[in-house]
Amino acid sequence: MRTTERQGWIPARLREHREAHGLTLEAAGESLREAADRHGLTVPAANFQTIWGHEQGSVYPGPHYRRAYCVLYRASEPELGFRPPLPGEPQKAEMMISDLPAPADPAADNEAAAVIEAAFTKVSVDGIEPGNSPQALLRGRVVDAWRRRHGGGSPKPILVLVGGYAGSGKTEFSRFLSDITGWAFLDKDSLTRPIVERLLVTLGGDPHDRHSELYLKEVRPFEYRCLMETAWDNLHVGTSAVLSAPFISELKDEAWFTRLEHKCTAKGIDVAAIWVRCDVDSMREYIEFRGAARDAWKLDNWEEYTAGLDTDTSPPTAHLTVDNRLGAAISLADQTREVLKRILS
């Protein structure tokens, strides 16, 4: 993508950061691949030609490249010149490993908990209300899970639903929660896609259909049932679970969510709902990047598809809304992962 097509992009910033780190183009490519590998990112051509193209502005880095650059240079997307900052978005990571205590020091857990707490607060729309607000309680459970992995914390399991539109970043944010808490990560598509595709074909439909009445009425309910049953299997043995799925209809249905809360209460399980909010342009970029066949209809009918999205408000049952416009929350999640890995290494 040409420079003129990406408002606010300053390609020279990448070169400035590379030179500040004392890296040649070749060394930067190698370091970028290593950073990507640590976080499960795909940067297939991270060589000196690719780095040069990014720095000269002939090619705008894709989402995985941008995330890897942020990890490598320990900087945010605005700081690296990829885009202007969102209102109130910190332009620096503000998480320097040199400020943290040495590994194995008991204070390290407290510092790690503070890093997690700060990251959770920053990605939350309108921050975290103090006291016993749903946002504060959920943040407390995340921090508690970190402490539990290090010998303390509550054994009470929790069910976390992470919802959002296609390409919003819900899967990556779910992985982030699973990484720092140790809770089981269950992704709807990973669990059910082969069965869903075969069932659609058997019913005479398109295996990649995710919008017709056939899918919505005959397949989708069973798809979500499989996801929830897998979650219950984990919760019944005391393993907390993070579920990644759109949950659009479910989180809009207050009666459905109330029934879920009652069921969880009866079984001694906590429950929380997170909505990942994103802008339409970023969602399209994510969808195009992953290249999934199930997204073909959305891309071919983009105006019709997006006309039905409400990207400004959250479902009434959401306890917390994560602000992932322009990928801001996922970028911060990557930075937090990197800091925590350095604490434990």
Sine and cosine of phi, psi and omega as CSV:
sin_phi,cos_phi,sin_psi,cos_psi,sin_omega,cos_omega
0.00,0.00,0.73,-0.68,-0.05,-1.00
-0.96,0.27,0.40,-0.92,-0.03,-1.00
-0.82,0.57,-0.66,0.75,-0.08,-1.00
-0.91,0.41,-0.27,0.96,-0.03,-1.00
-1.00,-0.03,-0.05,1.00,-0.05,-1.00
-0.79,-0.61,0.99,-0.14,-0.08,-1.00
-0.89,0.45,0.74,-0.68,0.08,-1.00
0.99,0.10,0.03,1.00,-0.01,-1.00
-0.98,0.21,0.75,-0.66,0.02,-1.00
-0.83,-0.56,1.00,0.06,-0.10,-1.00
-0.84,0.55,-0.55,0.84,-0.07,-1.00
-0.88,0.48,-0.36,0.93,0.00,-1.00
-0.88,0.48,-0.60,0.80,0.01,-1.00
-0.88,0.47,-0.70,0.71,0.02,-1.00
-0.89,0.46,-0.64,0.76,0.01,-1.00
-0.87,0.49,-0.67,0.74,0.01,-1.00
-0.94,0.34,-0.63,0.77,0.02,-1.00
-0.89,0.47,-0.72,0.69,-0.02,-1.00
-0.92,0.40,-0.58,0.81,0.03,-1.00
-0.90,0.43,-0.46,0.89,0.04,-1.00
-1.00,0.01,0.01,1.00,0.04,-1.00
0.94,0.35,0.55,0.84,-0.05,-1.00
-0.96,-0.28,0.67,-0.74,0.20,-0.98
-0.98,0.21,0.15,-0.99,0.05,-1.00
-0.86,0.50,-0.67,0.74,0.00,-1.00
-0.90,0.43,-0.70,0.72,-0.01,-1.00
-0.92,0.39,-0.59,0.81,0.03,-1.00
-0.90,0.44,-0.64,0.77,0.04,-1.00
-0.89,0.46,-0.69,0.73,0.02,-1.00
-0.90,0.43,-0.70,0.71,0.00,-1.00
-0.91,0.42,-0.59,0.81,0.01,-1.00
-0.91,0.41,-0.65,0.76,0.04,-1.00
-0.90,0.44,-0.64,0.77,0.02,-1.00
-0.91,0.42,-0.68,0.74,0.03,-1.00
-0.89,0.46,-0.65,0.76,0.01,-1.00
-0.90,0.43,-0.66,0.75,0.00,-1.00
-0.88,0.48,-0.63,0.77,-0.02,-1.00
-0.89,0.45,-0.46,0.89,-0.09,-1.00
-0.92,-0.39,0.18,0.98,0.04,-1.00
0.92,0.38,0.54,0.84,-0.02,-1.00
-0.99,-0.14,0.41,-0.91,-0.04,-1.00
-0.95,-0.31,0.92,-0.38,0.06,-1.00
-0.76,-0.66,0.97,0.24,-0.22,-0.98
-0.89,0.46,-0.47,0.88,-0.07,-1.00
-0.81,-0.58,0.74,0.67,-0.03,-1.00
-0.99,0.17,0.92,0.40,0.04,-1.00
-0.93,-0.37,-0.05,-1.00,-0.09,-1.00
-0.91,0.40,-0.52,0.85,0.04,-1.00
-0.91,0.42,-0.66,0.75,0.01,-1.00
-0.91,0.42,-0.72,0.69,0.01,-1.00
-0.86,0.51,-0.69,0.72,0.00,-1.00
-0.88,0.48,-0.69,0.73,0.02,-1.00
-0.88,0.48,-0.64,0.77,0.05,-1.00
-0.91,0.41,-0.67,0.74,-0.06,-1.00
-0.95,0.31,-0.48,0.88,-0.02,-1.00
-1.00,0.01,-0.18,0.98,0.05,-1.00
1.00,0.04,0.21,0.98,0.02,-1.00
-0.99,0.14,-0.39,0.92,0.01,-1.00
-0.67,-0.74,0.82,-0.57,0.06,-1.00
-0.99,0.15,0.81,-0.59,-0.05,-1.00
-0.87,0.49,0.66,-0.75,0.08,-1.00
-0.95,0.32,0.06,-1.00,-0.10,-1.00
-0.87,0.50,-0.65,0.76,0.00,-1.00
-0.94,0.33,-0.61,0.80,0.06,-1.00
-0.88,0.47,-0.69,0.72,-0.02,-1.00
-0.89,0.45,-0.66,0.75,0.02,-1.00
-0.90,0.44,-0.66,0.75,0.01,-1.00
-0.91,0.42,-0.64,0.77,0.06,-1.00
-0.87,0.49,-0.68,0.74,0.00,-1.00
-0.89,0.46,-0.64,0.77,0.05,-1.00
-0.92,0.39,-0.71,0.70,-0.06,-1.00
-0.88,0.47,-0.73,0.69,-0.09,-1.00
-0.99,-0.10,0.02,1.00,0.01,-1.00
0.79,0.61,0.80,0.60,-0.06,-1.00
-0.60,-0.80,0.29,-0.96,0.02,-1.00
-1.00,0.02,0.21,-0.98,0.04,-1.00
-0.87,0.50,-0.70,0.72,0.05,-1.00
-0.88,0.47,-0.62,0.78,-0.02,-1.00
-0.91,0.42,-0.53,0.85,0.02,-1.00
-1.00,0.05,0.03,1.00,0.09,-1.00
0.99,0.15,0.24,0.97,-0.01,-1.00
-0.96,0.28,-0.48,0.88,-0.06,-1.00
-0.24,-0.97,0.27,-0.96,0.12,-0.99
-0.95,0.31,0.42,-0.91,0.03,-1.00
-0.95,0.30,0.48,-0.88,0.14,-0.99
-0.95,0.31,0.37,-0.93,0.06,-1.00
-0.83,0.55,0.84,-0.54,0.02,-1.00
0.99,0.14,-0.03,1.00,-0.02,-1.00
-0.97,0.23,0.79,-0.61,0.05,-1.00
-0.91,0.42,0.70,-0.72,-0.05,-1.00
-1.00,0.02,-0.14,0.99,0.07,-1.00
-0.82,-0.57,0.46,-0.89,-0.05,-1.00
-0.91,0.42,-0.50,0.87,0.01,-1.00
0.84,0.55,0.50,0.87,0.02,-1.00
-0.70,-0.71,0.99,0.10,-0.03,-1.00
-0.99,-0.10,0.80,-0.60,-0.07,-1.00
-0.89,0.46,-0.46,0.89,-0.01,-1.00
-0.90,0.43,-0.35,0.94,0.00,-1.00
-1.00,0.09,-0.13,0.99,-0.06,-1.00
-0.99,-0.12,0.46,-0.89,-0.02,-1.00
-0.94,0.33,0.22,-0.98,-0.02,-1.00
-0.93,0.37,0.48,-0.88,0.06,-1.00
-0.84,0.54,0.47,-0.88,0.03,-1.00
0.97,0.23,-0.15,0.99,0.12,-0.99
-0.96,0.27,0.76,-0.65,0.02,-1.00
-0.81,0.58,-0.50,0.87,0.01,-1.00
-0.93,0.38,-0.31,0.95,-0.01,-1.00
-0.88,0.48,-0.62,0.79,0.03,-1.00
-0.89,0.46,-0.64,0.77,0.02,-1.00
-0.91,0.43,-0.65,0.76,0.02,-1.00
-0.92,0.39,-0.66,0.75,0.03,-1.00
-0.89,0.45,-0.66,0.75,0.03,-1.00
-0.88,0.47,-0.61,0.79,0.02,-1.00
-0.92,0.40,-0.62,0.78,0.04,-1.00
-0.89,0.46,-0.71,0.70,0.00,-1.00
-0.89,0.45,-0.70,0.72,-0.01,-1.00
-0.88,0.48,-0.69,0.73,0.00,-1.00
-0.90,0.43,-0.67,0.74,-0.01,-1.00
-0.90,0.44,-0.68,0.73,-0.02,-1.00
-0.89,0.46,-0.61,0.79,0.00,-1.00
-0.93,0.36,-0.66,0.75,-0.07,-1.00
-0.92,0.40,-0.57,0.82,-0.05,-1.00
-0.99,0.10,-0.14,0.99,-0.06,-1.00
-1.00,0.10,0.77,-0.63,0.05,-1.00
-0.88,0.47,0.80,-0.61,-0.02,-1.00
0.91,0.41,0.29,0.96,0.08,-1.00
0.96,0.26,-0.29,-0.96,-0.01,-1.00
-0.91,-0.41,0.82,-0.57,0.06,-1.00
-0.93,0.36,0.65,-0.76,-0.04,-1.00
-0.95,0.32,0.10,-0.99,0.05,-1.00
0.97,0.23,-0.61,-0.80,-0.04,-1.00
-0.99,-0.15,0.63,0.78,0.07,-1.00
-0.93,0.38,0.40,-0.92,0.04,-1.00
-0.83,0.56,-0.61,0.79,-0.01,-1.00
-0.91,0.42,-0.69,0.72,-0.02,-1.00
-0.92,0.39,-0.62,0.79,0.01,-1.00
-0.91,0.41,-0.66,0.75,0.02,-1.00
-0.91,0.40,-0.70,0.72,0.06,-1.00
-0.85,0.52,-0.64,0.77,0.03,-1.00
-0.89,0.46,-0.60,0.80,0.02,-1.00
-0.93,0.38,-0.61,0.79,0.03,-1.00
-0.90,0.44,-0.73,0.69,0.02,-1.00
-0.91,0.42,-0.64,0.77,0.02,-1.00
-0.87,0.49,-0.63,0.78,0.02,-1.00
-0.90,0.44,-0.62,0.79,0.07,-1.00
-0.87,0.50,-0.73,0.68,-0.02,-1.00
-0.91,0.42,-0.59,0.81,-0.01,-1.00
-0.89,0.45,-0.60,0.80,0.01,-1.00
-0.91,0.41,-0.30,0.95,0.00,-1.00
-0.93,-0.37,0.38,0.92,0.16,-0.99
0.95,-0.33,-0.04,1.00,0.01,-1.00
-0.71,-0.70,-0.22,-0.98,0.06,-1.00
1.00,-0.09,0.12,-0.99,-0.07,-1.00
-1.00,0.01,0.65,-0.76,0.03,-1.00
-0.99,0.12,-0.05,1.00,-0.04,-1.00
-0.92,0.40,0.83,-0.56,-0.04,-1.00
-0.96,0.27,0.33,-0.94,0.02,-1.00
-0.69,-0.72,0.60,-0.80,0.09,-1.00
-0.96,-0.28,0.85,-0.53,-0.02,-1.00
-0.89,-0.46,0.85,-0.52,0.08,-1.00
-0.99,-0.14,0.84,-0.54,0.03,-1.00
-0.92,-0.39,0.95,-0.33,-0.07,-1.00
-0.91,-0.42,0.20,-0.98,0.01,-1.00
0.33,-0.95,0.27,-0.96,0.02,-1.00
-0.94,0.34,0.25,-0.97,0.03,-1.00
-0.84,0.55,0.75,-0.66,0.03,-1.00
0.98,0.17,0.15,0.99,-0.04,-1.00
-0.97,0.22,-0.33,0.94,-0.04,-1.00
0.97,-0.25,0.20,0.98,-0.06,-1.00
-0.90,0.43,-0.59,0.81,-0.01,-1.00
-0.92,0.39,-0.69,0.72,0.01,-1.00
-0.91,0.41,-0.63,0.77,0.02,-1.00
-0.93,0.37,-0.58,0.81,0.06,-1.00
-0.89,0.46,-0.68,0.74,0.04,-1.00
-0.89,0.46,-0.63,0.78,0.04,-1.00
-0.87,0.50,-0.73,0.68,0.03,-1.00
-0.87,0.50,-0.68,0.73,0.00,-1.00
-0.90,0.43,-0.64,0.77,0.01,-1.00
-0.85,0.52,-0.71,0.70,-0.13,-0.99
-1.00,0.04,-0.29,0.96,-0.04,-1.00
-0.96,-0.29,-0.43,0.90,-0.11,-0.99
0.99,0.12,0.05,1.00,0.03,-1.00
-0.94,0.34,0.52,-0.86,0.00,-1.00
-0.88,0.47,0.69,-0.73,0.03,-1.00
-0.96,-0.27,0.88,-0.48,-0.03,-1.00
-0.85,-0.53,0.91,-0.41,-0.01,-1.00
-0.97,-0.24,0.78,-0.62,-0.07,-1.00
-0.84,0.55,-0.73,0.69,-0.07,-1.00
-0.91,0.41,-0.66,0.75,0.00,-1.00
-0.89,0.45,-0.61,0.79,-0.05,-1.00
-0.97,0.24,-0.58,0.82,-0.22,-0.98
-0.87,-0.49,-0.17,0.98,-0.16,-0.99
-0.82,0.57,-0.76,0.65,-0.03,-1.00
-0.85,0.52,-0.64,0.77,-0.01,-1.00
-0.94,0.35,-0.67,0.74,0.00,-1.00
-0.88,0.48,-0.70,0.71,-0.02,-1.00
-0.90,0.43,-0.68,0.74,0.00,-1.00
-0.92,0.40,-0.64,0.77,0.01,-1.00
-0.90,0.43,-0.67,0.75,0.02,-1.00
-0.88,0.47,-0.67,0.74,0.04,-1.00
-0.90,0.44,-0.69,0.72,0.00,-1.00
-0.87,0.49,-0.56,0.83,0.00,-1.00
-0.99,0.11,0.06,1.00,0.04,-1.00
1.00,0.07,0.32,0.95,-0.03,-1.00
-0.95,-0.31,-0.14,-0.99,0.03,-1.00
-1.00,0.03,0.79,-0.62,-0.04,-1.00
-0.88,0.48,-0.35,0.94,-0.04,-1.00
-0.98,-0.20,0.15,0.99,0.01,-1.00
-0.93,0.37,0.79,-0.62,0.10,-0.99
-0.69,-0.73,0.38,0.93,-0.08,-1.00
-0.68,-0.73,-0.30,0.95,-0.10,-1.00
-0.99,0.16,0.20,-0.98,0.05,-1.00
-0.89,0.46,-0.56,0.83,0.02,-1.00
-0.85,0.53,-0.76,0.65,0.01,-1.00
-0.92,0.38,-0.74,0.67,-0.12,-0.99
-0.91,0.42,-0.58,0.81,-0.08,-1.00
-1.00,-0.10,-0.60,0.80,-0.15,-0.99
-0.98,-0.19,-0.35,0.94,-0.12,-0.99
-0.88,-0.48,-0.74,0.67,-0.11,-0.99
-0.81,0.59,-0.69,0.72,-0.01,-1.00
-0.84,0.53,-0.62,0.78,-0.01,-1.00
-0.97,0.26,-0.52,0.85,0.06,-1.00
-0.87,0.49,-0.74,0.67,0.01,-1.00
-0.95,0.33,-0.53,0.85,0.05,-1.00
-0.90,0.44,-0.66,0.75,0.05,-1.00
-0.87,0.49,-0.68,0.73,0.01,-1.00
-0.88,0.48,-0.74,0.68,-0.04,-1.00
-0.92,0.39,-0.62,0.78,0.01,-1.00
-0.90,0.43,-0.61,0.79,0.06,-1.00
-0.91,0.42,-0.61,0.79,0.05,-1.00
-0.89,0.45,-0.69,0.72,0.00,-1.00
-0.89,0.46,-0.59,0.81,0.05,-1.00
-0.84,0.54,-0.64,0.77,0.04,-1.00
-0.95,0.30,-0.72,0.70,-0.07,-1.00
-0.90,0.43,-0.56,0.83,-0.03,-1.00
-0.91,0.41,-0.38,0.93,0.05,-1.00
-0.97,-0.25,0.28,0.96,0.11,-0.99
1.00,0.07,0.21,0.98,0.00,-1.00
-0.99,-0.16,0.89,-0.45,0.04,-1.00
-0.90,0.44,0.42,-0.91,-0.08,-1.00
-0.67,-0.75,0.64,-0.77,0.10,-0.99
-0.93,-0.36,0.87,-0.49,-0.05,-1.00
-0.96,-0.26,0.80,-0.60,0.03,-1.00
-0.94,-0.35,0.90,-0.43,0.03,-1.00
-0.26,-0.96,0.32,-0.95,0.02,-1.00
-0.84,0.55,-0.69,0.72,0.00,-1.00
0.78,0.62,0.51,0.86,-0.07,-1.00
-0.92,0.39,-0.80,0.60,0.01,-1.00
-0.92,0.40,-0.65,0.76,-0.08,-1.00
-0.90,0.43,-0.73,0.69,-0.06,-1.00
-0.97,0.24,-0.29,0.96,0.11,-0.99
-0.99,0.16,-0.30,0.95,-0.08,-1.00
-0.99,-0.10,0.99,-0.14,-0.06,-1.00
-0.90,0.43,-0.53,0.85,0.03,-1.00
-0.92,0.39,-0.66,0.75,0.04,-1.00
-0.87,0.49,-0.71,0.71,-0.05,-1.00
-0.94,0.35,-0.57,0.82,0.05,-1.00
-0.89,0.45,-0.66,0.75,0.05,-1.00
-0.88,0.47,-0.65,0.76,0.02,-1.00
-0.90,0.44,-0.68,0.73,0.02,-1.00
-0.87,0.49,-0.68,0.73,0.00,-1.00
-0.90,0.43,-0.66,0.75,0.01,-1.00
-0.90,0.43,-0.68,0.74,0.01,-1.00
-0.91,0.42,-0.67,0.74,0.01,-1.00
-0.87,0.50,-0.68,0.74,-0.01,-1.00
-0.90,0.44,-0.44,0.90,-0.03,-1.00
-0.98,-0.19,0.10,0.99,0.01,-1.00
0.95,0.32,0.60,0.80,-0.05,-1.00
-0.85,-0.52,0.71,-0.71,0.13,-0.99
-0.99,0.15,0.38,-0.93,0.02,-1.00
-0.62,-0.78,0.60,-0.80,0.02,-1.00
-0.55,-0.83,0.51,-0.86,0.03,-1.00
-0.85,-0.53,0.75,-0.66,0.03,-1.00
-0.87,-0.49,0.74,-0.67,0.07,-1.00
-0.94,-0.35,0.80,-0.60,0.01,-1.00
-0.99,-0.14,0.92,-0.40,-0.04,-1.00
-1.00,-0.10,0.67,-0.74,-0.01,-1.00
-0.54,-0.84,0.36,-0.93,0.04,-1.00
-1.00,0.08,0.37,-0.93,-0.11,-0.99
-0.89,0.46,-0.68,0.74,-0.04,-1.00
-0.90,0.43,-0.66,0.75,0.02,-1.00
-0.92,0.38,-0.62,0.78,0.03,-1.00
-0.88,0.47,-0.65,0.76,0.02,-1.00
-0.89,0.45,-0.66,0.75,0.01,-1.00
-0.87,0.49,-0.71,0.71,0.01,-1.00
-0.88,0.47,-0.69,0.73,-0.03,-1.00
-0.90,0.44,-0.70,0.71,0.03,-1.00
-0.90,0.45,-0.61,0.79,-0.04,-1.00
-0.91,0.41,-0.68,0.73,-0.07,-1.00
-0.97,0.26,-0.37,0.93,0.12,-0.99
0.86,0.52,0.60,0.80,-0.01,-1.00
-0.99,0.14,0.68,-0.73,-0.02,-1.00
-0.88,0.48,-0.50,0.86,-0.02,-1.00
-0.93,0.38,-0.22,0.98,0.00,-1.00
-1.00,-0.09,-0.02,1.00,-0.10,-1.00
-0.85,0.53,-0.70,0.71,-0.03,-1.00
-0.89,0.46,-0.66,0.75,-0.01,-1.00
-0.86,0.51,-0.73,0.69,-0.03,-1.00
-0.93,0.36,-0.60,0.80,0.01,-1.00
-0.95,0.30,-0.38,0.93,-0.04,-1.00
-0.78,-0.62,0.74,0.68,-0.18,-0.98
-0.86,0.51,-0.72,0.70,-0.04,-1.00
-0.89,0.45,-0.68,0.74,0.02,-1.00
-0.91,0.42,-0.68,0.74,-0.02,-1.00
-0.90,0.44,-0.77,0.64,-0.08,-1.00
-0.95,0.32,-0.37,0.93,0.03,-1.00
-0.88,0.47,-0.42,0.91,-0.01,-1.00
-1.00,-0.07,0.09,1.00,-0.02,-1.00
-0.99,-0.11,0.60,-0.80,0.10,-0.99
-0.92,-0.40,1.00,-0.08,-0.07,-1.00
-1.00,-0.01,0.01,1.00,-0.06,-1.00
-0.98,-0.19,-0.33,0.94,-0.03,-1.00
-0.81,-0.58,0.24,-0.97,-0.01,-1.00
-0.92,-0.38,0.40,-0.92,0.06,-1.00
-0.86,0.50,0.48,-0.88,-0.08,-1.00
-0.90,0.44,-0.36,0.93,-0.05,-1.00
-1.00,-0.02,-0.10,0.99,-0.06,-1.00
-0.93,0.37,0.81,-0.59,0.06,-1.00
-0.98,0.18,-0.45,0.89,-0.07,-1.00
-0.54,-0.84,0.68,-0.74,0.10,-1.00
-0.92,-0.39,0.82,-0.57,0.02,-1.00
-1.00,-0.09,0.78,-0.63,-0.02,-1.00
-1.00,-0.01,0.99,-0.16,0.01,-1.00
-0.94,-0.35,0.47,0.88,0.11,-0.99
-0.87,0.49,0.70,-0.71,-0.03,-1.00
0.85,0.53,0.39,0.92,0.05,-1.00
0.96,0.30,0.31,0.95,-0.11,-0.99
-0.89,0.45,-0.69,0.73,-0.06,-1.00
-0.93,0.37,-0.66,0.75,-0.01,-1.00
-0.92,0.39,-0.60,0.80,0.07,-1.00
-0.88,0.48,-0.69,0.72,0.02,-1.00
-0.92,0.39,-0.58,0.81,0.05,-1.00
-0.88,0.47,-0.67,0.75,0.04,-1.00
-0.87,0.49,-0.69,0.73,0.00,-1.00
-0.89,0.45,-0.65,0.76,0.00,-1.00
-0.91,0.42,-0.68,0.73,0.07,-1.00
-0.83,0.56,-0.71,0.70,-0.06,-1.00
-0.88,0.47,-0.68,0.73,0.02,-1.00
-0.89,0.46,-0.71,0.70,-0.03,-1.00
-0.91,0.41,-0.61,0.79,0.04,-1.00
-0.90,0.44,-0.59,0.80,0.02,-1.00
-0.95,0.32,-0.54,0.84,0.05,-1.00
-0.88,0.47,-0.64,0.77,-0.12,-0.99
-1.00,-0.01,-0.13,0.99,-0.07,-1.00
-0.99,0.11,0.00,0.00,0.00,0.00
